Amino acid sequence: MSIMEEIYNGKVYPSEQVVPEKGGEYWKMHQRADKLLSEFENQLSKEDYAKLNEICDCMIDCQDIMCLEFYRLGFSMGLLLMKEAEDNPYLPKEE
């Protein structure tokens, strides 16, 4: 199936398809964050821990928004690059 068909059929989910390399820096940081949250869960009151989780959720939402903006920018730049290459006067034009 072509990428156009994949997009049309709603089968393209960039935010879900990117999986960082196992054992890489992302997973190390993820494990560290999980460990710290577990420590806070044991140390904080339920109310304070709920607030901490709310902060984490807000940060994740912010990160999702930024990822979307990076995706839009990258996609747009790719289209501009294609247009610039197509308009290049040094490339032979088919007639």
N, C-alpha and C positions, 0 to 999 in steps of 0.2 A: 504494500500500500504506500502511496506517495505521502510526503509530508503534508501536502495540501489536503489530502483526504483525511489524514490523521487529525489535523487541526479542525477541519470541518466536522468530523465525527466526534469531536471532544475527547480525543484520546491523548492529547499532549498536555502534560502537567509538569512543566519545568521544575517547580518548587518541590515536587514529590519525586522526580526522577534523578535528581542530583544526590548521590550518596558518597560522602567523603570516604577516602581510602581507610580501610580498617587498620588500626594501629597508628594512624597518622595523628597530626597535631589536633585536629578537630575532636577526635575520640578521647584523647588525653584530657583536653579541656572539659569535655562533656562529663567524663568520669570524675574529674576534680569538682566540678559544679555539683554533681549528684552527692558526692561525699560531704561537701560543705552544707548542702541543704539538709542532709540527714543529721549532721551535727547540730544545726540550728533547730531542727524539729525537736531534738532532745533537750535543748537548752531554753527555748523560748516558750512563752505561754501559747495556748492555741490561737488566741486573738493576734498576737504578734507574728506567729508563724503564718497565719492566714494573710496578713498584710505583706509579709515577705513574698509569699506565693503570688499575690496580686501584682507586686512590683515585677516579679519574674515574668508573669503573663503579659504585662504591659511592654516589657523589653522585647519579648518574643514578637508581639504585634508590631512594634516599631521596626524590628529586624525584617519582618515579612514585607512591610511597606517599602523599606529600603531595597530589599532584593527585587521587588517588582520594578522599582524605578531603575535599578541597574540593568535589569532585563530589557526594559523599554529603551533605555539609552543604547545598550549594545545592539539591539535589533535595529534601531533607527540608524545607528552608525554603519551597520552592515549594509543597509539599503542605500545609504548615501555613498558608501564605497563602491557598490555595484553601479550606481548611476554615474559616478565619476569615471569609473573604468569604461563604461559604455560610451561616455562622451569624450573619451580621450582621442584627440585628433591624430595621434600617431598609430592608432590601431586601424587596420584595413576594415572598410565598411563593406558589407555584402549589399549588392544591388539587385 
